[in-house]
Amino acid sequence: MSFLIFIGVLVIVIVWAIVKYNSFIKLKNKRENAFADIDVQLKQRADLIPQLVATVKGYASHEKDTFERVVLARNGALNAQSINEKIVADNALSSALSGLKVTMERYPELKANTNFLQLQEEMSDIENKLAAVRRFFNSATKEFNTAIELFPANIIAGMFGFRREMMYDLGSERQNLERAPQINF
């Protein structure tokens, strides 16, 4: 009789472990899919940047360093391979684009240019979409990290090599956002 109880408990533990393992796989795939959505938006942004840079360059030809920084950051973002590399590269590109925005503000006639206005609208749309997919990615990452860290599921997670994953954070941009914005008229 005790042997049957032991077998019953063993079967329950094995079934529970299989269910947990499968849930970890689903959460891991959900996180990877969420990053694929970010990749789509990053690619769209990277494709739009040369047009934006060319338009602004026509008005601000002496701002060469700013444009080079944007182009280098864009190339870095396109060449990044892993999720973590892409997060770092995207943070660098976001920082470079901030510099480009400051450059654009120096040229009032550029702000009235129809092509520029359309590109600016598209960039704004892409940035909004990027923010949304980054939030979804962080939500999926949080869900995955929580699932693998809770006891007793963390035992199964550790046995199969599931590790805590990195969130999509602001990196060096956080310093800029912690300061109050300067508004000048």
C-alpha positions as CSV (number, residue, x, y, z in Angstrom):
1,M,0.0,0.0,0.0
2,S,2.8,2.5,0.9
3,F,4.5,1.5,-2.4
4,L,1.4,2.6,-4.3
5,I,1.3,5.9,-2.4
6,F,4.9,6.5,-3.2
7,I,4.3,5.7,-7.0
8,G,1.2,8.1,-6.9
9,V,3.2,10.9,-5.3
10,L,6.1,10.3,-7.8
11,V,3.7,10.5,-10.8
12,I,2.1,13.7,-9.4
13,V,5.6,15.3,-9.0
14,I,6.7,14.2,-12.5
15,V,3.4,15.5,-14.1
16,W,3.8,18.8,-12.2
17,A,7.5,19.1,-13.4
18,I,6.4,18.5,-17.0
19,V,3.6,21.1,-16.7
20,K,6.0,23.7,-15.2
21,Y,8.7,23.0,-17.8
22,N,6.2,23.5,-20.6
23,S,4.9,26.7,-19.0
24,F,8.5,28.0,-18.8
25,I,9.0,27.2,-22.5
26,K,5.7,29.1,-23.4
27,L,6.8,32.1,-21.4
28,K,10.3,32.1,-22.9
29,N,8.8,32.0,-26.4
30,K,6.3,34.8,-25.5
31,R,9.3,36.9,-24.5
32,E,11.2,36.1,-27.7
33,N,8.1,36.9,-29.7
34,A,7.7,40.2,-27.9
35,F,11.3,41.1,-28.8
36,A,10.6,40.2,-32.4
37,D,7.9,42.9,-32.4
38,I,10.5,45.3,-31.1
39,D,12.9,44.2,-33.9
40,V,10.2,45.0,-36.5
41,Q,9.8,48.5,-35.1
42,L,13.6,49.0,-34.8
43,K,14.0,48.0,-38.4
44,Q,11.3,50.4,-39.5
45,R,12.9,53.2,-37.5
46,A,16.3,52.3,-39.0
47,D,14.9,52.5,-42.5
48,L,13.3,55.9,-41.9
49,I,16.4,57.5,-40.3
50,P,18.4,57.9,-43.5
51,Q,15.5,59.9,-45.0
52,L,15.2,62.0,-41.9
53,V,18.9,62.6,-41.7
54,A,19.1,63.5,-45.4
55,T,16.3,66.0,-45.0
56,V,17.8,67.7,-42.0
57,K,21.3,67.5,-43.5
58,G,20.1,69.7,-46.4
59,Y,19.3,72.5,-43.9
60,A,22.1,71.9,-41.4
61,S,25.1,70.8,-43.3
62,H,27.5,72.1,-40.7
63,E,26.1,69.7,-38.0
64,K,28.2,66.8,-39.4
65,D,29.1,65.2,-36.0
66,T,25.4,64.8,-35.0
67,F,24.6,63.1,-38.3
68,E,27.6,60.8,-38.1
69,R,26.6,59.8,-34.5
70,V,23.1,58.9,-35.7
71,V,24.3,56.9,-38.7
72,L,26.9,55.0,-36.5
73,A,24.3,54.3,-33.9
74,R,21.8,53.1,-36.6
75,N,24.4,50.8,-38.1
76,G,25.2,49.5,-34.6
77,A,21.5,48.8,-34.0
78,L,21.3,46.9,-37.4
79,N,24.4,44.8,-36.6
80,A,23.5,43.8,-33.1
81,Q,22.8,40.1,-32.8
82,S,21.6,39.1,-29.3
83,I,18.6,40.6,-27.5
84,N,21.0,42.2,-25.0
85,E,23.2,43.7,-27.7
86,K,20.1,45.0,-29.5
87,I,18.9,46.6,-26.2
88,V,22.2,48.4,-25.7
89,A,22.4,49.4,-29.4
90,D,18.9,50.8,-29.4
91,N,19.7,52.9,-26.3
92,A,22.6,54.4,-28.1
93,L,20.5,55.1,-31.2
94,S,17.8,56.7,-29.0
95,S,20.5,58.9,-27.5
96,A,21.8,59.9,-30.9
97,L,18.3,60.7,-32.1
98,S,17.9,63.0,-29.1
99,G,20.9,65.0,-30.4
100,L,19.3,65.1,-33.9
101,K,16.1,66.5,-32.4
102,V,18.1,69.3,-30.7
103,T,19.8,70.0,-34.1
104,M,16.4,70.1,-35.8
105,E,15.1,72.7,-33.3
106,R,17.8,75.1,-34.3
107,Y,16.3,75.5,-37.9
108,P,12.8,77.0,-37.9
109,E,12.5,76.8,-41.7
110,L,13.1,73.1,-41.5
111,K,10.1,72.7,-39.2
112,A,7.9,74.1,-41.9
113,N,9.2,71.8,-44.6
114,T,6.4,69.3,-45.7
115,N,8.8,66.4,-46.2
116,F,10.3,67.0,-42.8
117,L,6.9,67.2,-41.1
118,Q,5.8,63.9,-42.7
119,L,9.0,62.2,-41.6
120,Q,8.7,63.7,-38.1
121,E,5.2,62.4,-37.9
122,E,6.3,58.9,-39.0
123,M,9.2,58.9,-36.5
124,S,6.8,59.9,-33.7
125,D,4.4,57.1,-34.7
126,I,7.3,54.6,-34.7
127,E,8.6,55.8,-31.4
128,N,5.1,55.4,-29.9
129,K,4.8,51.8,-31.3
130,L,8.3,51.1,-30.0
131,A,7.3,52.2,-26.5
132,A,4.2,50.0,-26.6
133,V,6.2,46.9,-27.8
134,R,8.9,47.6,-25.2
135,R,6.2,47.6,-22.5
136,F,4.9,44.3,-23.7
137,F,8.4,42.9,-23.8
138,N,9.1,44.0,-20.3
139,S,5.7,42.5,-19.2
140,A,6.6,39.2,-20.8
141,T,10.1,39.3,-19.3
142,K,8.6,40.0,-15.8
143,E,6.2,37.1,-16.2
144,F,9.0,34.8,-17.2
145,N,11.3,35.9,-14.4
146,T,8.6,35.6,-11.8
147,A,7.7,32.1,-13.0
148,I,11.2,30.8,-12.8
149,E,12.0,32.4,-9.4
150,L,8.9,31.2,-7.5
151,F,9.4,28.3,-5.2
152,P,9.1,25.3,-5.9
153,A,9.1,26.0,-9.6
154,N,12.6,27.5,-9.3
155,I,13.9,24.0,-8.7
156,I,12.7,22.8,-12.1
157,A,13.8,26.0,-13.7
158,G,17.3,25.6,-12.3
159,M,17.5,22.0,-13.4
160,F,16.7,22.9,-17.0
161,G,18.9,26.0,-17.1
162,F,16.3,28.7,-17.2
163,R,17.8,32.0,-16.0
164,R,16.6,35.4,-15.2
165,E,16.4,37.5,-18.3
166,M,17.2,41.2,-18.8
167,M,14.5,43.8,-18.9
168,Y,14.4,46.5,-21.6
169,D,15.6,49.5,-19.7
170,L,16.7,53.0,-20.5
171,G,20.4,52.5,-19.8
172,S,22.3,55.8,-20.0
173,E,19.1,57.6,-21.1
174,R,17.8,57.4,-17.5
175,Q,20.1,60.2,-16.4
176,N,18.6,62.5,-19.1
177,L,15.1,61.7,-18.0
178,E,15.7,62.3,-14.3
179,R,16.4,66.0,-15.0
180,A,13.5,68.4,-15.4
181,P,13.1,69.5,-19.1
182,Q,14.3,73.0,-20.0
183,I,11.6,75.0,-21.8
184,N,12.7,78.1,-23.6
185,F,10.7,80.6,-25.6
